[in-house]
Amino acid sequence: MRSVRMLALLAVSALLVSGCAASSAASDTDAVTVADRAPLDQIEVLDDPRAYVGESTAVMADAVVEPVMSDPAQSLPATVVSHDRGGDVEVEVVDASRVVAMDIAGSIAATVWGLGFGDTLVGVDQTTTFPGTEHLPVVTGSGHTVNAEAVIDLRPTLVITDGGIGPRDVVEQLRDVGITVVFVENEPSFEGAVHLAHEVAAVFGAPEAGDLLADRVSADLAVTLAQIEAIAPAEPGDRLRMLFLYLRGTAGVYYLFGEESGADELIEGLGGIDVAGELGWDGMKPMTDEAMIAADPDLILVMSHGFTSVGGVDGLLEDKPAIALTTAGEHRRFVDMNDGQVLSFGPRSALVLDALARAIYAPESSGPTS
């Protein structure tokens, strides 16, 4: 399972490279905070979500990542396992006072923050945009490629990454200048988010904080998943057939996200039917007219910047007429979400699900309040 998910993660990374600079996520701080939301299982939902017509945007209730501890206890040096390209190796972490955290979805930096070590961050990836990180230098550039000089200039004592961005050779070579580099497991899944809390905490020599964060992520997910189950159609035949479509109009990129991409976890958690899994698709596949028509989704999930890059619903349907022939196309049923949030499995996994569920099952009230 680990190897399959890592291949999927690398495929996402390669895909983002082809997306060029347009793949930068909109800042979380640009979003309007949605206050005083009723719990999911208390909102008024659509009688028939498959019959709804129109697009909607998923807005996270609160983009803030709350630390589980204000001053976590540490025990350094700590010897941890780094999942290097050539195999697992032991790495000794002596100093975690200046940290660069980077991956393709900002999950590692969010986990560092959630553990209570946000003040150690000196550099992050371009998808790390949650409140409190606005001032931090970004060390990844166009297509999530790592700028080694930018990393070195920050004088980090530790780099935490997952191998999903690169070139990987460049990241590994940071060790040649005396920087400690640890590759953690970062699977795009809810279970992976829990595991990531333990992995990153171990790097900091703070297992207690890791346990607390892992427990909080698990508890939040359990509550949100139960609430979604209460509002999603109970009968399989009434459930929305969903598909995740990756769009970069400026680069002409149209990809279907299948199993092991993280999109499958989202769709299943949302009480939908994962069309890609139903058809046996895995990883990421270039969209073809035949594949889209065969899938015939009721609803298509997209990233907000990608959606904008193709001209929204009208531009997408004009450019890809095959999508217009699907139920989702006929109903204009697209749900978009901030690029830096929608696939960011980490401390905010439950909030991502909550936002998407509202946009799907109660679209009229899913956006920002006045």
N, C-alpha and C positions, 0 to 999 in steps of 0.2 A: 504493500500500500504506500509506504513512504517513497519508494522509487517512482511509482506511478504519479503521485502527487507532485514530486519534485520535477518530473518531466513536464507536467502541466504548468508548474510555476515558471519554468524556464521558457516554455512556449509563450506564456503571457508576456514575459520580459521581452522576448524577441519581437512579439507583436507590438508592444509599446514602442520599441525602437523605431519600427516602421511608421508609427504615428507621428514622429517628430515632435517639435515643441508644442504642437497643439494639444498634446496629451496632458499638459499640466492641469491639475485639478483646480477648480475654483476654490478660493479660500473659504474654509469653514466659517471664518469670522465675517464673511460677507453675507452669510445666511441670517435670516431673521429668526431669533429664538422664539419657539412656540411655547408659550407658558400656559399653565393651568389646564393641561390636557387631561381628559378623563381616561381612566384605564381602558385598554383596548376592548375588553369584554363588556364595557359599559357604553360604548359608542353606538350610534345608529348606523347600521350597515345597509348596503344595497340588498334588496330582496333577491335579485338575480344578478350577481356580478358578471355573468357571461353576457348579459344583454346591455350592459352599460356602453354608452357611446362617448368617446372623448378621451383626450390624454390627461395625465395628472403628474404632478411632481412630488416625490417623497422628500419631506423636510424633517431632519432630525430634531427632536424636541430640545436637545441641549448638546452642543458639540463639545462641551468641556469634558476632559478626562480627569476624574477625581482620583487623587492618590489614596491608597488604602492606609498609608501611614505617612506621618509628617517627617519623621526622622528614623528611617529603618535601621535596625542594627546590622552591622556588616562584620564579616570575618574574612579578612584578606591577609596573605595571599590565598587564593582559591584555585584548585586544579579542576578544570572542567573539560568536557569533551567538545571538540570543535569538529563539525561535520565537513571536513575538507573534501575537495574534489577527488583526491586519491584514496579517501577512506578516513574513518574517524581517527583523530589524534588528540592527545592530551595537551592542553595549553594551560600555563600558569598565569593567572591574572593577579598582578601585584598592585596595580593602581587603577582605580575606576573613577578618578576625579574629573577627567576630561574625556567625554565620550562622544563618538560619532555613531549614530544609529541610522541604518539605511536599508530599505527594501522597496519593492514596487508599490506598496500600498500604505506605507506609514505605520504599519502594525507594530514594528519593533520599537520605534520611538514612543508610540502611544503606550506600549507596555512598560517601557522604562519610566515614563511619566506616572503611569498608574501604580507602579511599585513604590513611588515616592522619591525617585532619583532624577526628577526633571531638572534639578539645578546642576546636574553633571553634564547635561547635553551642551555640546559646543558646535555641533553640526548635524544636519538631518537631510533626508531626501526631499524631493519636491512635492511629494504627496503628504508630508507631515505639515498639516495646516490648522490643527486644532488650537484653540485659544491658549496663549502663553508661549507659543513657539514662533510668533511672528518675527521676532528679532533674530532668530537663529540663522546662521549662514546655511545656504543650500549647497550640497556637495555633488548633487547629480544634475546633469544637464539634459539636453535634448534626448528624448527617448530613454530617460533614466540611465544614461551612461555615467560612470563614476569619473569625476575629475580628481585624479590622484594628487595633483599639485594643490588643489583647493583643500583636500583632506590634510595633507602634510602641513600646510600653512597654519592650520588651526591647532597644531601641536597636541593632537589627542594622545592620551595614554592608552586608549582602548577604542577599537572599532568593532561594533556588533552588526553583523549582517547575516544573510541567509543563502547567498549564492544565486539569488534570483536577478541581481543586477550586476553589471560589470563594465568592461570585460573582467572576467573572474581573475585572470592572470594579474591584472592591474591591482585588484584588491589584495590578492595574496602577496604581491610584491611590497605592499606597505610594511610587511614584517621586516623587509631588508633594511628599512630605515629605523628600526627599533620600535615600531608600533605593534602592540598586541592586537591580533585580529582573531575574533571568535565567530565561527559560522554556526548559527543556531538552526534548529528545525523550525520551520514556519509554514506549516501546511495550511492551505486555504480552506479551513473547515472550522466548525464550532469546537470540536475536540482539539483541533490544532491551536485554537486561541487559548484554551486552558493549559495545554502543554507548553505553549510559548511563555506563559507567565512563570512556570517553574524553571524553564531553560534560562531566561534572562535573569531571573532572581539568582540562580546559581552563579552566573557570571559575576554578579555583584557581591557574592558571598552573603546573600540575604534570603535564605530559604523560608524564613517565617513570613516575610513580605510576599514571597511567591505563593505560599499556601493561601494567604489571605486573598490575594488577587485572583488566584485560580478559583477559590471558593465563591468569590463574588461574581465572577464571570459565569460560572456554572449556575448559581442561584438566579441571576438575572435572566439567563437564557431559559431556565426551567419555567419561570413565571411568564415570560413573554410567549414562549411556545405554547403554553397551556391557554393563554388568552387568545392566541391566534386560532387554536383548535376550536375554541368556543364560538368564533365568529365566521370561520371558513365553512363552506358547504360540507355537510357530513357525508353525503352520497358521492362516491367516486365519479359518477356520471355528471354531477353538477359542478365539479371542481374545475377551476381555470387551467387550461393547458398553456403553460408558460415557456418562454424561450428567452435566453439572454443573447442580445445582439451587440457586438462591439463595432462601433462606427468611428471612422476618421475620414470625413469627406474630403479634407484637403489632401489626403494621401491616397484616396480611393480604396480605403481598407474597410471591408465588411466581413466580419468573422462571427461564426456561431460558436458559442461556448458550450461545451458538452460536459460529460462526467469528469470528475476530478479537477475541474477548473475553479471550484468554489461556487459557481452559479447554481450547480445542482443542489448544493446544501441550502442556499437561499430559497430556491423554489420549493423544495420539500418542506423547509421550515415555515414557509408562507402558506402551506396547505394547498399548494398547487400540484399539478402533474408536470413533471420535468419531461418535456417532449424529447429533448436530446437523449435522455436516458432511455426513454421508451423506444427510440429508434436505434439505440445502440451506439450513439456517437460518443466519443471521448475526446478529451483535450479541446483543441480549437481547430475549427475547419473553415476554410474560405466559404462564404455564402454563395450558393448557386441557386438559380431560379428553381431547379428541380427539388433541391433540398428544402427550400422554404415552402414550396407548395405542398410537399409531402408532409412537412411538419404541421402546417396549418394551425399555428398557435392562436389562442383566444387573446393573449396578451403578450407583449414584448417588453422586456426590461432593457433599458439602455442607460449609458452614462450621460450626464447632462451636457458636458462639453462636446461629446461625440454627436449627440442629438442636434446641438446647435450647428455643428460643423457641416451637417448635411442639409441644413435648412428646415429643421423640425419635421413635423408630420408631412406637410405638403412637399417639401424638398425630397424627403426620403421616398415617398410614394411615387413621385415623378421620376426619380432616378432609378428606382427599383420597382417596376410595375408588378413583379411577382409578389412582392409584399402586399400590394393593394388587393391581390386576389385571395389573401388569407382572411380569416375571420377578424384577426387583430387589425389588419389593414382596412377592412370594410368598416370596422367600428372605431377606427382611429385610436385603438386601445394601446397606448404606449405609456409606460411609467418610467420616468427618468429620475436619476439621483446623482448627487455630487460625485464626481469621478474619484475623489480621494476618500469617499466614505463607503460606497456601495459594496465593494469587495474587500473592505479593510477588516478582516477578522482579527479581533483583539479585544481590548477592554470595552469597546462600544458595540460589540456584536448584537446585543439585545436591542440597543437603540436603533441600529440599522434595520433589523427585522420590524420593529415597532413602526418606524417611519414608512417602510414599504407596505406593510399591512394596511395602514391607514389610507395610503394612496390607492391601494387596490380595492379595498372593501368599503371605504367611506371617502371616495375621492373629492366630494364637495367640501369636506372639512379637513382635508389632509394638509393644506398649505398653511402659511403663516397667518396668525390672527391679526386683526387690526389693532 
